[in-house]
Amino acid sequence: MINLLFPKVCNACKTLLLKEEILICTTCRHLLSVINNLNFGEQLIKQLFFGKIVIENASVLLKFEKKGISQELLHNMKYRGKKDLSSFFGKWLGDELKEKLSYKDIDLVIPVPLDKKRLKKRGYNQVEGFGIEIAKALQVPYLDKILIKDIKTNSQVFKKRFNRFHTAGVFKIVQPKLLDHQHVLLVDDIITTGATIEKCAHQLFKSEQVKLSLATIAIA
């Protein structure tokens, strides 16, 4: 009866989902720009941060396409309350990462935080489910209170690239000693210029002998 009144539809194309389909229809899953080779995805991210921050490992699921299926899914997750998509992507990537030897020494997972005002307005951090599921797969803690965003900044979406680093927000570490000698997996929903990740990394590296790896749903 519930399905009759509130039918489950694809989060991308809005067609009715079949019984075995979850959140995204089979057609849209096939049309997604999936980065099937994790090593290739790692190189894309490491190239972006080359000469800026040291990254141990990096992983990404999708190549972001403006006005494409990936944008529709991320916007549904980020702005329209579709939190299940975050967990969906986390389970997807987590299943792959738990099989990789290079992720066996991850100590904890930390999400890129939202400022308090935006978190209150949105009601959730869109990367939370993603990070929690990856932490479960790797059997490590998910800690969302260590790295915080200190002040609200305007959205990065429409800012020019050269200006983004200076407006990516003010981040800080609470109890930095907890991160000493830890291998941190920092997770986010999308990496564009990398300005936000870079600012977070500079804070994480203030702890002693921190190693940093990255995981994201998409890269632009």
MIGU-922395 format. One record per residue: residue number from 1; residue in one letter; x, y, z of N, C-alpha, C, O in turn. Coordinates in pm, whole numbers, plus 50000, padded with zeros to 5 digits. Example, Ala and Ser with C-alpha at 12.3 -4.5 7.8 and 13.67 -1.06 7.14 Angstrom:
<pts>
<1; "a"; <51319; 49431; 50780>; <51230; 49550; 50780>; <51320; 49670; 50780>; <51424; 49668; 50846>> <2; "s"; <51285; 49775; 50708>; <51367; 49894; 50714>; <51290; 50003; 50787>; <51341; 50114; 50804>> 
</pts>
This chain:
<pts>
<1; "m"; <50083; 49880; 50000>; <50000; 50000; 50000>; <50087; 50126; 50000>; <50057; 50222; 49929>> <2; "i"; <50196; 50125; 50081>; <50285; 50240; 50086>; <50345; 50268; 49949>; <50354; 50383; 49907>> <3; "n"; <50386; 50160; 49880>; <50447; 50177; 49749>; <50346; 50229; 49646>; <50383; 50295; 49550>> <4; "l"; <50219; 50197; 49668>; <50116; 50247; 49577>; <50095; 50397; 49597>; <50078; 50473; 49501>> <5; "l"; <50096; 50439; 49725>; <50076; 50580; 49754>; <50202; 50663; 49730>; <50194; 50776; 49683>> <6; "f"; <50318; 50605; 49761>; <50445; 50674; 49744>; <50540; 50582; 49666>; <50631; 50523; 49725>> <7; "p"; <50520; 50570; 49537>; <50601; 50478; 49457>; <50749; 50516; 49458>; <50784; 50634; 49457>> <8; "k"; <50834; 50415; 49459>; <50978; 50439; 49458>; <51022; 50467; 49314>; <50996; 50389; 49223>> <9; "v"; <51088; 50582; 49299>; <51132; 50621; 49165>; <51282; 50641; 49164>; <51345; 50662; 49268>> <10; "c"; <51339; 50634; 49045>; <51482; 50654; 49027>; <51519; 50797; 49067>; <51450; 50892; 49029>> <11; "n"; <51626; 50812; 49142>; <51671; 50943; 49186>; <51734; 51026; 49074>; <51767; 51143; 49094>> <12; "a"; <51750; 50966; 48957>; <51806; 51040; 48845>; <51699; 51076; 48741>; <51682; 51192; 48706>> <13; "c"; <51627; 50974; 48693>; <51533; 50998; 48582>; <51387; 50998; 48625>; <51299; 51033; 48546>> <14; "k"; <51359; 50960; 48751>; <51224; 50962; 48810>; <51130; 50853; 48755>; <51010; 50858; 48781>> <15; "t"; <51182; 50756; 48683>; <51099; 50643; 48641>; <51080; 50549; 48759>; <51160; 50548; 48852>> <16; "l"; <50972; 50469; 48755>; <50946; 50374; 48863>; <51057; 50271; 48872>; <51102; 50219; 48770>> <17; "l"; <51100; 50243; 48995>; <51204; 50142; 49014>; <51143; 50002; 49012>; <51033; 49981; 49062>> <18; "l"; <51215; 49910; 48956>; <51176; 49769; 48963>; <51206; 49717; 49104>; <51278; 49781; 49180>> <19; "k"; <51151; 49603; 49136>; <51163; 49548; 49271>; <51308; 49532; 49314>; <51341; 49558; 49430>> <20; "e"; <51394; 49490; 49222>; <51534; 49463; 49257>; <51623; 49587; 49247>; <51741; 49581; 49284>> <21; "e"; <51570; 49698; 49200>; <51650; 49819; 49184>; <51647; 49904; 49313>; <51545; 49914; 49379>> <22; "i"; <51761; 49963; 49345>; <51774; 50043; 49467>; <51817; 50185; 49432>; <51928; 50206; 49383>> <23; "l"; <51730; 50280; 49456>; <51756; 50424; 49445>; <51781; 50473; 49302>; <51735; 50581; 49264>> <24; "i"; <51854; 50395; 49223>; <51886; 50434; 49086>; <51849; 50320; 48993>; <51882; 50205; 49021>> <25; "c"; <51781; 50350; 48884>; <51740; 50244; 48790>; <51861; 50189; 48716>; <51966; 50254; 48709>> <26; "t"; <51846; 50072; 48661>; <51955; 50004; 48591>; <52005; 50086; 48473>; <52125; 50094; 48449>> <27; "t"; <51913; 50148; 48402>; <51952; 50229; 48286>; <52043; 50344; 48327>; <52147; 50367; 48265>> <28; "c"; <52004; 50417; 48432>; <52085; 50530; 48477>; <52218; 50485; 48534>; <52319; 50554; 48519>> <29; "r"; <52221; 50370; 48599>; <52348; 50319; 48650>; <52445; 50291; 48536>; <52565; 50316; 48547>> <30; "h"; <52391; 50239; 48425>; <52477; 50212; 48310>; <52524; 50340; 48242>; <52630; 50343; 48179>> <31; "l"; <52445; 50447; 48255>; <52480; 50574; 48192>; <52570; 50661; 48279>; <52627; 50760; 48231>> <32; "l"; <52584; 50625; 48406>; <52673; 50700; 48495>; <52818; 50692; 48446>; <52863; 50588; 48398>> <33; "s"; <52889; 50801; 48460>; <53031; 50803; 48422>; <53114; 50747; 48538>; <53180; 50821; 48611>> <34; "v"; <53109; 50615; 48552>; <53178; 50548; 48661>; <53327; 50534; 48627>; <53363; 50496; 48516>> <35; "i"; <53411; 50566; 48724>; <53555; 50544; 48709>; <53582; 50402; 48758>; <53605; 50380; 48877>> <36; "n"; <53579; 50308; 48667>; <53587; 50166; 48704>; <53724; 50126; 48757>; <53735; 50031; 48836>> <37; "n"; <53826; 50196; 48715>; <53962; 50163; 48759>; <54001; 50255; 48875>; <54025; 50374; 48854>> <38; "l"; <54007; 50200; 48996>; <54040; 50282; 49113>; <54179; 50344; 49103>; <54202; 50453; 49155>> <39; "n"; <54270; 50276; 49037>; <54405; 50331; 49022>; <54404; 50455; 48933>; <54478; 50550; 48958>> <40; "f"; <54319; 50453; 48830>; <54306; 50571; 48743>; <54246; 50688; 48821>; <54292; 50801; 48808>> <41; "g"; <54144; 50659; 48901>; <54083; 50762; 48984>; <54183; 50821; 49081>; <54184; 50942; 49105>> <42; "e"; <54267; 50736; 49137>; <54370; 50783; 49230>; <54465; 50879; 49161>; <54504; 50981; 49219>> <43; "q"; <54503; 50848; 49039>; <54596; 50935; 48967>; <54532; 51070; 48934>; <54600; 51172; 48937>> <44; "l"; <54403; 51070; 48903>; <54333; 51197; 48877>; <54340; 51289; 48999>; <54367; 51409; 48986>> <45; "i"; <54317; 51233; 49117>; <54317; 51313; 49239>; <54459; 51355; 49276>; <54482; 51471; 49311>> <46; "k"; <54553; 51262; 49269>; <54691; 51296; 49306>; <54749; 51402; 49212>; <54829; 51486; 49255>> <47; "q"; <54710; 51397; 49086>; <54757; 51498; 48992>; <54705; 51637; 49031>; <54777; 51737; 49019>> <48; "l"; <54580; 51643; 49078>; <54521; 51770; 49119>; <54595; 51831; 49236>; <54609; 51953; 49244>> <49; "f"; <54642; 51747; 49329>; <54706; 51797; 49450>; <54859; 51791; 49445>; <54925; 51816; 49545>> <50; "f"; <54914; 51757; 49330>; <55060; 51744; 49318>; <55128; 51876; 49355>; <55094; 51982; 49304>> <51; "g"; <55225; 51866; 49444>; <55300; 51983; 49487>; <55229; 52066; 49592>; <55283; 52168; 49635>> <52; "k"; <55108; 52025; 49634>; <55031; 52101; 49733>; <55021; 52028; 49866>; <55056; 52083; 49970>> <53; "i"; <54974; 51904; 49862>; <54965; 51822; 49982>; <55006; 51680; 49948>; <54992; 51635; 49835>> <54; "v"; <55056; 51609; 50049>; <55099; 51470; 50029>; <54981; 51378; 50057>; <54921; 51384; 50165>> <55; "i"; <54948; 51293; 49961>; <54836; 51201; 49973>; <54888; 51058; 49960>; <54961; 51026; 49866>> <56; "e"; <54849; 50973; 50055>; <54889; 50833; 50049>; <54809; 50757; 49943>; <54866; 50697; 49852>> <57; "n"; <54678; 50759; 49956>; <54587; 50690; 49864>; <54470; 50783; 49832>; <54440; 50875; 49908>> <58; "a"; <54406; 50758; 49719>; <54289; 50839; 49682>; <54195; 50753; 49598>; <54239; 50668; 49521>> <59; "s"; <54065; 50776; 49615>; <53968; 50698; 49540>; <53846; 50783; 49506>; <53809; 50873; 49582>> <60; "v"; <53785; 50754; 49392>; <53668; 50828; 49345>; <53581; 50734; 49264>; <53631; 50648; 49191>> <61; "l"; <53450; 50751; 49277>; <53356; 50665; 49204>; <53320; 50718; 49066>; <53320; 50643; 48968>> <62; "l"; <53288; 50849; 49058>; <53225; 50903; 48938>; <53301; 51023; 48882>; <53365; 51098; 48956>> <63; "k"; <53293; 51039; 48751>; <53336; 51164; 48687>; <53213; 51253; 48680>; <53114; 51217; 48617>> <64; "f"; <53220; 51369; 48744>; <53107; 51460; 48749>; <53080; 51520; 48611>; <53170; 51570; 48544>> <65; "e"; <52954; 51513; 48570>; <52913; 51571; 48442>; <52805; 51674; 48467>; <52697; 51641; 48516>> <66; "k"; <52833; 51799; 48432>; <52736; 51906; 48450>; <52612; 51879; 48366>; <52622; 51847; 48247>> <67; "k"; <52496; 51891; 48428>; <52366; 51865; 48367>; <52348; 51718; 48331>; <52259; 51683; 48254>> <68; "g"; <52431; 51632; 48388>; <52422; 51489; 48363>; <52362; 51416; 48482>; <52315; 51478; 48577>> <69; "i"; <52366; 51283; 48476>; <52308; 51201; 48582>; <52381; 51221; 48714>; <52318; 51226; 48820>> <70; "s"; <52513; 51233; 48709>; <52589; 51251; 48833>; <52551; 51381; 48903>; <52542; 51384; 49026>> <71; "q"; <52528; 51486; 48828>; <52486; 51612; 48889>; <52349; 51599; 48953>; <52326; 51649; 49063>> <72; "e"; <52257; 51533; 48884>; <52122; 51515; 48938>; <52128; 51438; 49070>; <52060; 51474; 49166>> <73; "l"; <52207; 51333; 49074>; <52217; 51251; 49195>; <52281; 51329; 49310>; <52232; 51324; 49423>> <74; "l"; <52388; 51400; 49282>; <52455; 51476; 49387>; <52369; 51591; 49437>; <52370; 51622; 49556>> <75; "h"; <52295; 51654; 49348>; <52206; 51762; 49391>; <52090; 51707; 49475>; <52049; 51769; 49573>> <76; "n"; <52038; 51591; 49436>; <51934; 51528; 49517>; <51985; 51496; 49657>; <51914; 51514; 49756>> <77; "m"; <52108; 51449; 49663>; <52168; 51412; 49791>; <52200; 51535; 49875>; <52182; 51534; 49996>> <78; "k"; <52247; 51639; 49809>; <52299; 51756; 49880>; <52192; 51858; 49917>; <52196; 51917; 50025>> <79; "y"; <52097; 51878; 49828>; <52002; 51987; 49847>; <51856; 51943; 49865>; <51773; 52023; 49908>> <80; "r"; <51826; 51818; 49834>; <51685; 51776; 49832>; <51655; 51665; 49932>; <51552; 51598; 49923>> <81; "g"; <51743; 51648; 50028>; <51716; 51558; 50139>; <51727; 51409; 50110>; <51680; 51328; 50190>> <82; "k"; <51788; 51371; 49998>; <51799; 51229; 49964>; <51924; 51168; 50029>; <52021; 51134; 49962>> <83; "k"; <51916; 51155; 50161>; <52033; 51108; 50238>; <52070; 50964; 50204>; <52186; 50926; 50217>> <84; "d"; <51973; 50884; 50161>; <52002; 50744; 50129>; <52106; 50731; 50019>; <52179; 50632; 50014>> <85; "l"; <52112; 50829; 49932>; <52212; 50824; 49823>; <52354; 50828; 49879>; <52444; 50764; 49824>> <86; "s"; <52374; 50904; 49986>; <52506; 50913; 50046>; <52552; 50776; 50097>; <52665; 50735; 50073>> <87; "s"; <52462; 50706; 50166>; <52495; 50571; 50215>; <52513; 50473; 50099>; <52599; 50386; 50104>> <88; "f"; <52432; 50488; 49996>; <52440; 50403; 49877>; <52581; 50411; 49816>; <52642; 50309; 49786>> <89; "f"; <52629; 50533; 49798>; <52762; 50550; 49739>; <52871; 50502; 49835>; <52974; 50451; 49792>> <90; "g"; <52848; 50518; 49965>; <52945; 50472; 50064>; <52961; 50321; 50063>; <53072; 50269; 50072>> <91; "k"; <52848; 50250; 50054>; <52853; 50103; 50047>; <52923; 50058; 49919>; <53001; 49964; 49919>> <92; "w"; <52892; 50128; 49810>; <52951; 50096; 49680>; <53103; 50107; 49686>; <53174; 50012; 49652>> <93; "l"; <53154; 50222; 49730>; <53299; 50240; 49734>; <53362; 50160; 49848>; <53472; 50108; 49833>> <94; "g"; <53292; 50150; 49960>; <53346; 50074; 50073>; <53374; 49929; 50037>; <53474; 49872; 50081>> <95; "d"; <53286; 49869; 49960>; <53304; 49730; 49918>; <53431; 49713; 49834>; <53495; 49608; 49838>> <96; "e"; <53466; 49817; 49760>; <53587; 49811; 49678>; <53713; 49839; 49762>; <53815; 49773; 49744>> <97; "l"; <53703; 49935; 49851>; <53822; 49973; 49929>; <53864; 49866; 50028>; <53984; 49850; 50054>> <98; "k"; <53769; 49792; 50083>; <53804; 49691; 50183>; <53885; 49577; 50123>; <53947; 49499; 50195>> <99; "e"; <53884; 49567; 49990>; <53963; 49463; 49923>; <54102; 49511; 49884>; <54184; 49431; 49839>> <100; "k"; <54130; 49640; 49900>; <54259; 49695; 49860>; <54356; 49697; 49977>; <54326; 49750; 50084>> <101; "l"; <54472; 49639; 49957>; <54574; 49630; 50061>; <54617; 49768; 50110>; <54648; 49785; 50228>> <102; "s"; <54619; 49867; 50020>; <54667; 50000; 50055>; <54575; 50073; 50154>; <54614; 50175; 50209>> <103; "y"; <54454; 50020; 50176>; <54361; 50082; 50270>; <54351; 50005; 50402>; <54269; 50038; 50488>> <104; "k"; <54433; 49903; 50418>; <54427; 49821; 50539>; <54478; 49894; 50663>; <54442; 49859; 50775>> <105; "d"; <54563; 49997; 50642>; <54618; 50066; 50759>; <54548; 50199; 50788>; <54598; 50280; 50865>> <106; "i"; <54432; 50222; 50726>; <54352; 50339; 50762>; <54308; 50326; 50907>; <54260; 50220; 50948>> <107; "d"; <54326; 50433; 50987>; <54291; 50429; 51129>; <54152; 50487; 51157>; <54085; 50443; 51251>> <108; "l"; <54110; 50584; 51078>; <53981; 50647; 51102>; <53935; 50724; 50979>; <54015; 50760; 50892>> <109; "v"; <53805; 50749; 50973>; <53744; 50824; 50863>; <53689; 50955; 50918>; <53619; 50957; 51019>> <110; "i"; <53721; 51064; 50850>; <53674; 51198; 50889>; <53606; 51264; 50769>; <53662; 51264; 50660>> <111; "p"; <53487; 51321; 50788>; <53421; 51390; 50677>; <53464; 51536; 50669>; <53500; 51597; 50769>> <112; "v"; <53461; 51592; 50548>; <53472; 51737; 50533>; <53348; 51798; 50598>; <53237; 51763; 50560>> <113; "p"; <53365; 51888; 50695>; <53249; 51936; 50772>; <53175; 52052; 50705>; <53229; 52120; 50617>> <114; "l"; <53050; 52073; 50748>; <52974; 52192; 50715>; <52982; 52288; 50833>; <53002; 52246; 50947>> <115; "d"; <52966; 52418; 50806>; <52956; 52510; 50918>; <52822; 52491; 50987>; <52729; 52435; 50928>> <116; "k"; <52810; 52536; 51111>; <52692; 52509; 51193>; <52563; 52564; 51132>; <52458; 52500; 51140>> <117; "k"; <52571; 52681; 51072>; <52452; 52743; 51016>; <52398; 52663; 50897>; <52278; 52640; 50885>> <118; "r"; <52490; 52622; 50810>; <52447; 52543; 50694>; <52399; 52405; 50736>; <52304; 52351; 50679>> <119; "l"; <52466; 52347; 50836>; <52425; 52215; 50886>; <52284; 52222; 50946>; <52203; 52132; 50925>> <120; "k"; <52255; 52328; 51019>; <52123; 52344; 51078>; <52016; 52363; 50970>; <51907; 52307; 50981>> <121; "k"; <52048; 52439; 50868>; <51952; 52465; 50760>; <51925; 52340; 50680>; <51811; 52309; 50647>> <122; "r"; <52032; 52266; 50647>; <52018; 52146; 50564>; <51970; 52027; 50646>; <51900; 51941; 50594>> <123; "g"; <52007; 52022; 50773>; <51965; 51914; 50860>; <52058; 51796; 50862>; <52040; 51705; 50944>> <124; "y"; <52156; 51794; 50778>; <52251; 51682; 50773>; <52370; 51722; 50687>; <52361; 51813; 50604>> <125; "n"; <52481; 51655; 50708>; <52597; 51669; 50622>; <52584; 51564; 50512>; <52576; 51444; 50541>> <126; "q"; <52581; 51607; 50387>; <52554; 51515; 50276>; <52659; 51405; 50260>; <52634; 51306; 50192>> <127; "v"; <52774; 51422; 50321>; <52879; 51321; 50309>; <52877; 51221; 50425>; <52956; 51127; 50427>> <128; "e"; <52786; 51241; 50521>; <52784; 51158; 50641>; <52763; 51009; 50609>; <52842; 50924; 50651>> <129; "g"; <52657; 50978; 50537>; <52629; 50838; 50505>; <52743; 50774; 50428>; <52777; 50658; 50451>> <130; "f"; <52800; 50848; 50336>; <52914; 50802; 50256>; <53029; 50763; 50346>; <53086; 50654; 50332>> <131; "g"; <53064; 50851; 50439>; <53175; 50824; 50529>; <53148; 50711; 50627>; <53237; 50630; 50653>> <132; "i"; <53027; 50706; 50680>; <52992; 50602; 50777>; <53002; 50463; 50714>; <53056; 50371; 50775>> <133; "e"; <52951; 50450; 50593>; <52954; 50318; 50528>; <53096; 50276; 50492>; <53128; 50158; 50501>> <134; "i"; <53179; 50370; 50452>; <53319; 50337; 50423>; <53390; 50295; 50552>; <53468; 50200; 50553>> <135; "a"; <53363; 50367; 50661>; <53423; 50332; 50790>; <53381; 50191; 50833>; <53463; 50115; 50884>> <136; "k"; <53254; 50157; 50812>; <53207; 50021; 50843>; <53281; 49918; 50761>; <53324; 49815; 50814>> <137; "a"; <53297; 49945; 50632>; <53365; 49850; 50545>; <53510; 49829; 50586>; <53562; 49717; 50578>> <138; "l"; <53575; 49937; 50629>; <53716; 49928; 50669>; <53732; 49892; 50816>; <53843; 49869; 50863>> <139; "q"; <53618; 49886; 50889>; <53617; 49850; 51031>; <53702; 49946; 51114>; <53785; 49905; 51196>> <140; "v"; <53678; 50075; 51091>; <53749; 50180; 51166>; <53646; 50283; 51214>; <53534; 50286; 51162>> <141; "p"; <53682; 50368; 51311>; <53588; 50469; 51360>; <53558; 50577; 51256>; <53642; 50611; 51173>> <142; "y"; <53436; 50629; 51263>; <53396; 50746; 51186>; <53385; 50860; 51286>; <53301; 50856; 51376>> <143; "l"; <53468; 50963; 51270>; <53474; 51073; 51366>; <53438; 51204; 51298>; <53514; 51255; 51216>> <144; "d"; <53322; 51258; 51333>; <53276; 51380; 51267>; <53281; 51503; 51358>; <53224; 51607; 51324>> <145; "k"; <53347; 51491; 51472>; <53356; 51605; 51564>; <53499; 51655; 51582>; <53524; 51746; 51662>> <146; "i"; <53593; 51598; 51509>; <53733; 51637; 51524>; <53770; 51754; 51433>; <53833; 51850; 51476>> <147; "l"; <53730; 51744; 51307>; <53753; 51851; 51210>; <53624; 51931; 51198>; <53520; 51876; 51162>> <148; "i"; <53630; 52060; 51227>; <53510; 52142; 51220>; <53535; 52264; 51132>; <53649; 52306; 51111>> <149; "k"; <53425; 52317; 51080>; <53432; 52439; 51001>; <53392; 52554; 51091>; <53282; 52556; 51148>> <150; "d"; <53482; 52650; 51104>; <53468; 52753; 51207>; <53370; 52863; 51171>; <53298; 52913; 51258>> <151; "i"; <53367; 52903; 51045>; <53277; 53010; 51004>; <53209; 52974; 50875>; <53258; 52891; 50799>> <152; "k"; <53096; 53039; 50849>; <53021; 53017; 50725>; <53086; 53096; 50613>; <53125; 53211; 50631>> <153; "t"; <53097; 53032; 50496>; <53142; 53103; 50377>; <53041; 53080; 50267>; <52962; 52986; 50274>> <154; "n"; <53041; 53165; 50168>; <52948; 53150; 50056>; <52979; 53024; 49979>; <53091; 52974; 49983>> <155; "s"; <52879; 52972; 49908>; <52895; 52851; 49829>; <53010; 52865; 49730>; <53032; 52972; 49674>> <156; "q"; <53082; 52754; 49710>; <53196; 52753; 49617>; <53154; 52741; 49471>; <53235; 52763; 49381>> <157; "v"; <53028; 52705; 49447>; <52986; 52663; 49314>; <53014; 52768; 49208>; <53061; 52734; 49099>> <158; "f"; <52987; 52895; 49236>; <52996; 52998; 49133>; <53120; 53086; 49145>; <53131; 53187; 49076>> <159; "k"; <53212; 53049; 49232>; <53333; 53129; 49249>; <53437; 53090; 49145>; <53447; 52973; 49106>> <160; "k"; <53515; 53187; 49102>; <53621; 53159; 49009>; <53730; 53080; 49078>; <53749; 53090; 49199>> <161; "r"; <53802; 52999; 49000>; <53898; 52906; 49056>; <54006; 52975; 49139>; <54039; 52928; 49248>> <162; "f"; <54060; 53085; 49089>; <54171; 53149; 49160>; <54127; 53207; 49293>; <54210; 53235; 49379>> <163; "n"; <53997; 53225; 49312>; <53945; 53286; 49433>; <53900; 53185; 49536>; <53877; 53220; 49652>> <164; "r"; <53889; 53058; 49497>; <53825; 52960; 49584>; <53910; 52924; 49706>; <53857; 52903; 49815>> <165; "f"; <54041; 52918; 49687>; <54123; 52875; 49800>; <54105; 52970; 49919>; <54104; 52926; 50034>> <166; "h"; <54092; 53098; 49891>; <54083; 53197; 49998>; <53944; 53205; 50059>; <53925; 53271; 50160>> <167; "t"; <53846; 53139; 49998>; <53708; 53144; 50049>; <53655; 53006; 50081>; <53534; 52987; 50093>> <168; "a"; <53744; 52909; 50095>; <53700; 52771; 50116>; <53661; 52743; 50260>; <53625; 52630; 50294>> <169; "g"; <53667; 52843; 50343>; <53625; 52823; 50481>; <53743; 52819; 50576>; <53857; 52801; 50536>> <170; "v"; <53712; 52836; 50704>; <53814; 52829; 50808>; <53790; 52701; 50887>; <53687; 52687; 50953>> <171; "f"; <53883; 52610; 50880>; <53870; 52481; 50946>; <53966; 52474; 51064>; <54068; 52542; 51066>> <172; "k"; <53930; 52392; 51161>; <54022; 52371; 51272>; <54001; 52231; 51329>; <53897; 52168; 51311>> <173; "i"; <54104; 52184; 51399>; <54102; 52051; 51460>; <54074; 52064; 51609>; <54138; 52143; 51679>> <174; "v"; <53979; 51987; 51656>; <53950; 51978; 51799>; <54027; 51857; 51853>; <54018; 51748; 51797>> <175; "q"; <54100; 51877; 51958>; <54184; 51771; 52018>; <54281; 51711; 51915>; <54272; 51592; 51883>> <176; "p"; <54372; 51792; 51863>; <54465; 51745; 51759>; <54551; 51627; 51800>; <54597; 51551; 51715>> <177; "k"; <54573; 51609; 51931>; <54656; 51497; 51978>; <54593; 51362; 51942>; <54664; 51262; 51931>> <178; "l"; <54460; 51359; 51925>; <54393; 51235; 51889>; <54434; 51185; 51751>; <54417; 51068; 51718>> <179; "l"; <54488; 51277; 51669>; <54526; 51240; 51533>; <54675; 51209; 51519>; <54720; 51171; 51411>> <180; "d"; <54750; 51226; 51626>; <54893; 51196; 51619>; <54917; 51053; 51573>; <54858; 50958; 51627>> <181; "h"; <55005; 51037; 51473>; <55046; 50906; 51421>; <54928; 50826; 51360>; <54933; 50703; 51355>> <182; "q"; <54825; 50895; 51316>; <54709; 50828; 51258>; <54707; 50842; 51105>; <54754; 50941; 51049>> <183; "h"; <54653; 50740; 51041>; <54630; 50746; 50896>; <54482; 50779; 50876>; <54395; 50696; 50900>> <184; "v"; <54456; 50902; 50832>; <54320; 50954; 50820>; <54269; 50940; 50678>; <54340; 50972; 50582>> <185; "l"; <54146; 50891; 50664>; <54078; 50893; 50535>; <53977; 51007; 50539>; <53877; 50999; 50610>> <186; "l"; <54004; 51112; 50464>; <53917; 51229; 50457>; <53818; 51208; 50342>; <53859; 51178; 50230>> <187; "v"; <53688; 51225; 50370>; <53587; 51197; 50267>; <53505; 51322; 50236>; <53476; 51403; 50323>> <188; "d"; <53468; 51334; 50108>; <53385; 51445; 50062>; <53295; 51395; 49950>; <53314; 51286; 49897>> <189; "d"; <53196; 51477; 49913>; <53104; 51435; 49808>; <53159; 51462; 49668>; <53142; 51380; 49578>> <190; "i"; <53226; 51576; 49650>; <53281; 51608; 49519>; <53406; 51693; 49536>; <53412; 51780; 49623>> <191; "i"; <53506; 51666; 49453>; <53627; 51747; 49448>; <53625; 51825; 49317>; <53615; 51766; 49210>> <192; "t"; <53635; 51957; 49328>; <53639; 52041; 49207>; <53781; 52097; 49193>; <53866; 52035; 49130>> <193; "t"; <53805; 52213; 49250>; <53941; 52269; 49246>; <54031; 52207; 49351>; <54154; 52212; 49338>> <194; "g"; <53973; 52150; 49454>; <54051; 52092; 49563>; <54081; 52189; 49675>; <54153; 52154; 49769>> <195; "a"; <54028; 52312; 49669>; <54060; 52414; 49768>; <54015; 52374; 49909>; <54089; 52394; 50006>> <196; "t"; <53896; 52318; 49920>; <53845; 52279; 50052>; <53928; 52165; 50110>; <53965; 52169; 50228>> <197; "i"; <53957; 52065; 50029>; <54039; 51952; 50075>; <54176; 52001; 50120>; <54229; 51957; 50222>> <198; "e"; <54233; 52093; 50044>; <54366; 52144; 50077>; <54365; 52214; 50212>; <54457; 52196; 50292>> <199; "k"; <54262; 52294; 50238>; <54254; 52364; 50367>; <54235; 52266; 50482>; <54296; 52281; 50589>> <200; "c"; <54152; 52165; 50461>; <54135; 52062; 50564>; <54266; 51990; 50591>; <54302; 51965; 50706>> <201; "a"; <54337; 51957; 50485>; <54463; 51884; 50498>; <54565; 51963; 50579>; <54635; 51906; 50663>> <202; "h"; <54574; 52093; 50555>; <54670; 52175; 50629>; <54642; 52171; 50779>; <54735; 52177; 50860>> <203; "q"; <54516; 52160; 50817>; <54482; 52148; 50959>; <54517; 52010; 51013>; <54571; 51997; 51123>> <204; "l"; <54486; 51908; 50935>; <54516; 51771; 50978>; <54667; 51751; 50997>; <54710; 51680; 51088>> <205; "f"; <54746; 51813; 50911>; <54890; 51795; 50917>; <54955; 51869; 51035>; <55075; 51857; 51058>> <206; "k"; <54875; 51945; 51107>; <54928; 52009; 51229>; <54946; 51907; 51341>; <55022; 51931; 51435>> <207; "s"; <54877; 51794; 51331>; <54901; 51686; 51426>; <55030; 51614; 51387>; <55078; 51629; 51275>> <208; "e"; <55083; 51538; 51478>; <55215; 51478; 51457>; <55208; 51353; 51370>; <55135; 51258; 51398>> <209; "q"; <55287; 51355; 51262>; <55303; 51240; 51173>; <55170; 51181; 51127>; <55146; 51061; 51136>> <210; "v"; <55085; 51268; 51077>; <54957; 51224; 51020>; <54978; 51182; 50874>; <55048; 51249; 50799>> <211; "k"; <54916; 51072; 50836>; <54911; 51033; 50695>; <54770; 51058; 50646>; <54674; 51038; 50720>> <212; "l"; <54757; 51103; 50521>; <54628; 51141; 50467>; <54594; 51066; 50340>; <54674; 51059; 50247>> <213; "s"; <54475; 51009; 50337>; <54418; 50952; 50215>; <54282; 51019; 50189>; <54222; 51076; 50281>> <214; "l"; <54235; 51012; 50066>; <54110; 51079; 50028>; <54014; 50982; 49962>; <54055; 50889; 49892>> <215; "a"; <53886; 51005; 49984>; <53780; 50931; 49912>; <53668; 51028; 49881>; <53627; 51105; 49968>> <216; "t"; <53619; 51026; 49759>; <53511; 51115; 49719>; <53416; 51043; 49625>; <53453; 50947; 49557>> <217; "i"; <53293; 51091; 49623>; <53195; 51031; 49531>; <53228; 51069; 49387>; <53223; 50985; 49298>> <218; "a"; <53261; 51196; 49365>; <53283; 51243; 49228>; <53398; 51342; 49220>; <53435; 51404; 49320>> <219; "i"; <53454; 51355; 49101>; <53556; 51455; 49073>; <53513; 51530; 48948>; <53469; 51470; 48850>> <220; "a"; <53525; 51663; 48953>; <53481; 51745; 48840>; <53594; 51762; 48739>; <53575; 51829; 48637>> 
</pts>
